[in-house]
Every structure is written in structure tokens, then in C-alpha cells.
């Protein structure tokens, strides 16, 4: 009875566990289950949620084959001989941007959080062809920051709208270099939340939902590929997939680090791969990452954090966006 309750509980807790989920390691389901304990020796996804019995060896092998085919197809699409860059920013020229989000032209820079544009201009400077953003306590760029207990200094640009920019069905790559001051871990490690880049759906239709893809620098560093799980009634149903960066990478060493987002939008066939210094942080296949298929996506750079007593400094360089034809 305890085992039955455990399996039912896991399926209730994790509704996104689907029979064809390519993010699942089906190899863990092979072999016989250890029934000597009331707790299952197999992961919950190894059980058919209709009858709570283990999938057969044949069913599991079929799922492994199917998932491998899906992954192989995606890998073949990420062909750098067919990669087309559309934007590169190394801050070697004058950095121009619009203070308000109005009449934005193709890949034109603007301040996505209005109306306190001075929060950004007072926090940002270009020095030695690098962007440096220093966010101090009380930096509020959006008029809802004080009520929300958040602080930010962000700029950005649209990358997806299906007409003038990159089309939604393309596999897109966004990368950039960042650096934090050397020996600065004590300033970042215990903070509640600090994003330094995010890819977010524009507009207010789904207010409060998390960005589809983001990179964090608190508590050692992490990335997210958010799964909206085909539910739009409340943000509580979204699955953040918050994943820490590889333990061997120290982002507080004062050196440059490269972050790469490779993604494809889709409500059932979404894809997300996030890497740092060439090492994979997280990869997800065939999931829901397109919160609003009718809305544009804006790439935001700059710190967004919960209220802090610390001043955080982030360096940016070599921002690149492109897609695979």
C-alpha cells in the first residue's frame, strides 16, 4: 500500500512526467525492480500511470529508441555550416538605445523596464570596450519594483517576432561573455536571486510567469529552461528546472566566462540547451517553452535581483545572436 501511495503521489506532484518525455533517462527503468522495500527501486516514470505497473522491457527500449531519434534529429539541425549570425555587440562603437519601448526597429536596443530609465543610465558605463553595470541598493527601473521588492538595471532587444526578426520555428543561439569581480563570492553567494540575462516574453498577458530561459549568478551560478507544462492559468504550474552550473567552474574568479543559450520555441516540441564555458548546464527536449506564441521575445541583459544591501558589478562583452537555417 505504501508503494502504491508513493507512486500516485509522485505522479500528482510531477504532472509533467509524460510517457514520451525525452528528458527522462529510460535506461534507469531496465532490469527488475527490487520489491524488498515499500519504496520503489525504480523512478516513478518507469510506471504506467494507468495501472501503476512497470513498463515492459520492450516498451522501455522503444521509448529509448524514439528519444534517440528525436535527439539525433535536433543535433543534425544544429549545423554550424548553416548558422547565420544576425547581431554582434562588442561595445567598440557608441552604444545607442531608446529610453522607451516605442517604434522599435530591427534589433534596436531599448530599455524594457519603464519608466525609470535613469536607473539604467546611472548604473551602466562602457569602459575599454566592455559594458559594466553596477547595481546599488534601491535601483528600481520599473515602477512596480518597490512593491515587488525587486531591483534592476536592464537593457534589451527583440529577437523573435516571426516577421521582421528570427522566425519562431528556427533554432536560435544567443551567447555572451560575462565577468564578476575577483574574490566576490561573499557578495553573491547568499543572495536570494540575481539574474544577469534572460529571454522573456513581451507584453503583460501572463504577468508573473518566469522567463523562458535565464542565467543566475547567486549561490554559485545556475540556469533555467522553464517548462510552462501547457498550463496558463497560474504561474504556480510552471516548472523552473533550476540547474546549478558544473561545480568545477568558479564564476567568482575574476575571469571571463561564456554563456550559450541554444533553443527552439514550441508548446510541445520546445528545445533548450544552456552551456557555460562549453560545458552543459541543462538540456531539455520536447517540452512547452513557448508561453505565448503570439508574442515577441526580448533578450534582456543586466542584473535583476531581489532587494539587496550589496552593490553587484557585472561585466558584459561579445553578445551574439544567430540562428540555424
C-alpha positions as CSV (number, residue, x, y, z in Angstrom):
1,X,0.0,0.0,0.0
2,X,2.9,2.4,0.8
3,X,4.5,1.8,-2.6
4,X,1.2,2.4,-4.3
5,X,0.7,5.7,-2.4
6,X,4.3,6.7,-3.2
7,X,3.8,6.2,-7.0
8,X,0.4,8.0,-7.0
9,X,2.0,10.9,-5.0
10,X,4.9,11.3,-7.4
11,X,2.6,11.4,-10.5
12,X,0.4,14.0,-8.7
13,X,3.5,16.1,-7.7
14,X,5.0,15.9,-11.2
15,X,2.2,16.2,-13.8
16,X,4.8,17.0,-16.5
17,X,6.1,13.4,-16.4
18,X,4.8,12.2,-19.8
19,X,5.3,8.8,-21.4
20,X,7.3,10.2,-24.3
21,X,9.4,12.8,-22.4
22,X,12.8,12.9,-24.0
23,X,14.3,14.4,-20.8
24,X,13.8,11.2,-18.9
25,X,16.6,8.6,-18.6
26,X,14.6,5.5,-19.6
27,X,17.7,3.3,-19.1
28,X,17.0,3.5,-15.4
29,X,13.8,1.6,-16.0
30,X,15.6,-1.5,-17.4
31,X,16.0,-4.6,-15.2
32,X,13.8,-6.0,-12.4
33,X,12.6,-3.8,-9.6
34,X,13.7,-4.5,-6.0
35,X,10.4,-5.3,-4.2
36,X,12.0,-5.9,-0.8
37,X,11.1,-2.4,0.3
38,X,7.9,-0.5,0.4
39,X,9.6,2.2,-1.6
40,X,10.1,1.5,-5.3
41,X,13.7,1.0,-6.5
42,X,12.7,2.4,-9.9
43,X,12.0,6.1,-10.7
44,X,8.3,6.9,-10.8
45,X,8.2,7.5,-14.5
46,X,9.0,3.8,-15.1
47,X,5.5,3.0,-14.1
48,X,2.4,3.2,-16.3
49,X,0.2,5.8,-14.6
50,X,-2.9,4.0,-15.8
51,X,-2.3,0.7,-14.0
52,X,0.8,1.6,-11.8
53,X,2.8,-1.3,-13.3
54,X,6.3,-1.2,-14.6
55,X,6.6,-0.7,-18.4
56,X,7.8,-3.8,-20.1
57,X,11.4,-4.1,-21.4
58,X,10.1,-3.8,-25.0
59,X,8.2,-0.7,-24.2
60,X,11.2,0.9,-22.5
61,X,13.5,0.0,-25.4
62,X,11.0,1.5,-27.8
63,X,11.0,4.8,-25.8
64,X,14.8,4.9,-25.7
65,X,14.9,4.4,-29.5
66,X,12.3,7.1,-30.0
67,X,14.1,9.6,-27.8
68,X,17.4,8.9,-29.5
69,X,15.8,9.6,-32.9
70,X,14.4,12.9,-31.7
71,X,17.7,14.0,-30.2
72,X,19.7,12.9,-33.3
73,X,17.3,15.0,-35.5
74,X,17.9,18.1,-33.3
75,X,21.6,17.6,-33.2
76,X,21.7,17.4,-37.0
77,X,19.8,20.7,-37.2
78,X,22.4,22.4,-35.1
79,X,24.8,22.6,-38.0
80,X,27.3,25.4,-37.8
81,X,27.8,25.4,-41.5
82,X,24.2,26.6,-41.7
83,X,24.5,29.1,-38.9
84,X,23.6,32.7,-39.7
85,X,24.6,35.4,-37.2
86,X,22.3,38.4,-37.1
87,X,23.7,40.5,-34.2
88,X,27.1,41.1,-32.6
89,X,27.8,43.6,-29.9
90,X,31.4,44.1,-28.6
91,X,30.9,47.7,-27.4
92,X,33.6,49.0,-29.7
93,X,31.1,51.6,-31.2
94,X,28.9,54.1,-29.5
95,X,26.2,52.3,-27.5
96,X,22.8,53.7,-28.6
97,X,19.4,52.8,-27.2
98,X,15.9,54.0,-26.9
99,X,14.7,55.0,-23.4
100,X,11.2,53.9,-24.0
101,X,9.8,50.9,-25.9
102,X,8.2,52.6,-28.9
103,X,8.6,52.2,-32.6
104,X,11.4,49.7,-32.2
105,X,13.3,48.9,-35.4
106,X,15.0,45.6,-36.2
107,X,17.3,44.6,-33.3
108,X,17.3,48.1,-32.0
109,X,18.3,48.4,-28.3
110,X,15.9,49.7,-25.8
111,X,15.1,49.8,-22.0
112,X,12.4,47.1,-21.5
113,X,11.5,48.2,-17.9
114,X,9.9,51.6,-17.8
115,X,9.7,54.4,-16.8
116,X,12.8,55.0,-14.6
117,X,15.4,54.9,-17.4
118,X,17.9,56.8,-15.2
119,X,18.2,53.6,-13.0
120,X,19.9,52.1,-16.0
121,X,22.0,55.1,-17.2
122,X,23.2,55.7,-13.7
123,X,24.3,52.1,-13.3
124,X,25.9,51.5,-16.7
125,X,29.2,52.6,-18.3
126,X,31.3,51.4,-21.3
127,X,35.0,51.2,-20.5
128,X,37.7,49.6,-22.6
129,X,35.0,48.2,-25.0
130,X,33.2,46.4,-22.1
131,X,29.9,47.1,-20.6
132,X,30.0,47.4,-16.8
133,X,26.8,47.5,-14.8
134,X,26.9,48.3,-11.1
135,X,23.6,47.9,-9.3
136,X,23.3,49.6,-6.0
137,X,20.7,49.1,-3.3
138,X,17.4,50.8,-4.3
139,X,18.0,50.7,-8.0
140,X,14.5,50.5,-9.4
141,X,13.9,50.7,-13.1
142,X,10.3,49.5,-13.3
143,X,7.5,51.3,-11.4
144,X,6.5,48.1,-9.8
145,X,9.9,47.2,-8.4
146,X,9.3,48.8,-5.0
147,X,6.0,46.9,-4.4
148,X,7.6,43.7,-5.7
149,X,10.7,44.0,-3.6
150,X,12.9,43.9,-6.7
151,X,15.8,45.9,-8.2
152,X,17.1,46.0,-11.7
153,X,19.2,47.8,-14.4
154,X,18.4,46.2,-17.7
155,X,18.6,46.8,-21.5
156,X,17.5,44.6,-24.3
157,X,16.3,43.9,-27.8
158,X,13.7,41.8,-29.6
159,X,15.0,38.6,-31.3
160,X,11.7,36.8,-32.2
161,X,8.5,38.1,-33.8
162,X,8.0,35.9,-36.8
163,X,8.1,38.8,-39.3
164,X,11.0,41.2,-39.2
165,X,13.3,39.2,-36.9
166,X,14.1,35.5,-36.4
167,X,11.1,33.2,-37.1
168,X,9.7,31.1,-34.3
169,X,10.4,27.8,-35.9
170,X,14.2,28.3,-36.1
171,X,16.8,27.0,-33.7
172,X,18.3,30.1,-32.1
173,X,21.6,30.7,-30.5
174,X,22.4,33.6,-28.1
175,X,25.8,33.8,-26.4
176,X,27.8,36.4,-24.4
177,X,30.8,36.8,-22.2
178,X,30.5,37.9,-18.6
179,X,32.8,38.6,-15.7
180,X,32.3,39.2,-12.0
181,X,34.9,40.9,-9.8
182,X,37.6,38.6,-8.4
183,X,37.0,37.2,-4.9
184,X,33.5,38.5,-4.9
185,X,31.7,35.3,-3.9
186,X,30.8,36.8,-0.5
187,X,28.7,39.4,-2.3
188,X,26.8,36.9,-4.4
189,X,26.7,33.6,-2.7
190,X,24.0,34.2,-0.1
191,X,21.7,36.4,-2.2
192,X,18.1,35.2,-2.9
193,X,18.1,35.8,-6.6
194,X,20.3,37.6,-9.2
195,X,19.7,37.1,-12.9
196,X,22.2,38.7,-15.3
197,X,20.4,37.7,-18.6
198,X,17.0,36.4,-19.5
199,X,14.9,35.7,-22.6
200,X,11.4,36.8,-21.7
201,X,8.0,37.1,-23.5
202,X,7.0,40.6,-24.0
203,X,3.6,42.0,-23.0
204,X,1.5,41.6,-19.9
205,X,-0.8,38.7,-20.8
206,X,1.0,36.3,-18.5
207,X,2.2,38.6,-15.8
208,X,4.4,37.0,-13.1
209,X,5.4,34.0,-15.3
210,X,9.2,33.3,-15.3
211,X,11.4,34.0,-18.4
212,X,11.7,31.0,-20.7
213,X,15.5,31.0,-20.3
214,X,17.7,32.7,-17.8
215,X,21.2,32.7,-16.2
216,X,21.8,33.4,-12.5
217,X,25.0,34.3,-10.6
218,X,23.9,33.9,-6.9
219,X,24.8,30.7,-4.9
220,X,27.5,29.6,-7.4
221,X,25.5,30.2,-10.6
222,X,22.6,28.4,-12.3
223,X,20.4,28.4,-15.4
224,X,16.8,27.7,-16.1
225,X,14.8,26.3,-19.0
226,X,11.3,26.9,-17.8
227,X,8.6,24.4,-18.7
228,X,5.1,26.0,-18.8
229,X,3.6,22.5,-18.9
230,X,0.8,23.5,-21.2
231,X,-0.9,25.4,-18.3
232,X,-1.5,29.1,-18.4
233,X,-4.0,29.7,-15.6
234,X,-1.3,30.2,-12.9
235,X,2.4,30.6,-12.7
236,X,2.4,28.0,-9.9
237,X,2.2,25.3,-12.5
238,X,5.4,26.2,-14.3
239,X,8.5,24.1,-13.7
240,X,11.6,26.1,-13.4
241,X,14.2,23.4,-14.0
242,X,16.7,25.5,-12.0
243,X,20.0,23.8,-12.5
244,X,23.4,24.7,-11.0
245,X,26.4,25.1,-13.2
246,X,29.2,22.5,-13.1
247,X,30.9,22.5,-9.8
248,X,34.4,22.9,-11.3
249,X,33.5,26.3,-12.7
250,X,34.1,29.3,-10.4
251,X,32.3,32.3,-11.7
252,X,33.8,34.5,-8.9
253,X,37.4,34.1,-10.1
254,X,37.5,37.5,-11.9
255,X,37.9,35.7,-15.3
256,X,35.7,35.9,-18.4
257,X,33.1,33.1,-18.8
258,X,30.9,32.4,-21.9
259,X,27.2,31.6,-21.6
260,X,25.4,30.0,-24.5
261,X,21.6,29.5,-25.0
262,X,20.5,27.3,-27.9
263,X,16.8,27.0,-28.1
264,X,13.7,26.3,-30.2
265,X,10.3,27.5,-29.2
266,X,7.3,25.1,-29.1
267,X,4.4,24.2,-26.9
268,X,5.1,20.5,-27.2
269,X,8.4,20.4,-29.2
270,X,10.5,23.0,-27.4
271,X,14.2,22.6,-27.0
272,X,16.7,24.3,-24.7
273,X,20.4,23.9,-24.2
274,X,22.4,26.2,-21.9
275,X,26.2,25.9,-21.5
276,X,28.9,27.8,-19.7
277,X,32.5,27.7,-21.0
278,X,31.5,24.9,-23.3
279,X,30.1,22.7,-20.5
280,X,26.4,21.7,-20.5
281,X,24.3,23.1,-17.6
282,X,20.9,21.8,-18.7
283,X,19.3,20.4,-21.8
284,X,15.6,19.7,-22.4
285,X,13.7,18.2,-25.3
286,X,10.1,18.2,-26.4
287,X,8.6,20.4,-23.7
288,X,6.5,23.6,-23.5
289,X,8.7,26.7,-23.6
290,X,6.5,29.0,-25.8
291,X,4.4,30.8,-23.2
292,X,2.6,33.0,-25.8
293,X,3.1,32.0,-29.4
294,X,1.6,35.4,-30.5
295,X,4.1,37.5,-28.5
296,X,7.6,38.7,-29.2
297,X,10.6,37.6,-27.2
298,X,13.0,40.2,-25.8
299,X,16.6,39.4,-24.7
300,X,17.4,41.3,-21.6
301,X,20.9,42.0,-20.2
302,X,21.7,43.5,-16.8
303,X,21.1,42.5,-13.2
304,X,17.6,41.7,-11.9
305,X,17.5,40.8,-8.3
306,X,15.5,40.7,-5.1
307,X,16.3,43.6,-2.7
308,X,19.9,43.6,-1.5
309,X,22.2,45.6,0.7
310,X,25.1,44.8,-1.6
311,X,26.4,46.5,-4.7
312,X,26.9,44.0,-7.5
313,X,29.1,44.6,-10.6
314,X,28.8,42.6,-13.8
315,X,30.9,43.0,-16.9
316,X,29.5,42.1,-20.4
317,X,31.1,41.6,-23.8
318,X,30.8,39.8,-27.1
319,X,27.0,39.4,-27.3
320,X,25.9,37.4,-30.3
321,X,22.6,36.2,-31.7
322,X,22.0,33.9,-34.7
323,X,20.0,31.0,-35.9
324,X,20.4,27.7,-37.8
325,X,18.9,27.8,-41.3
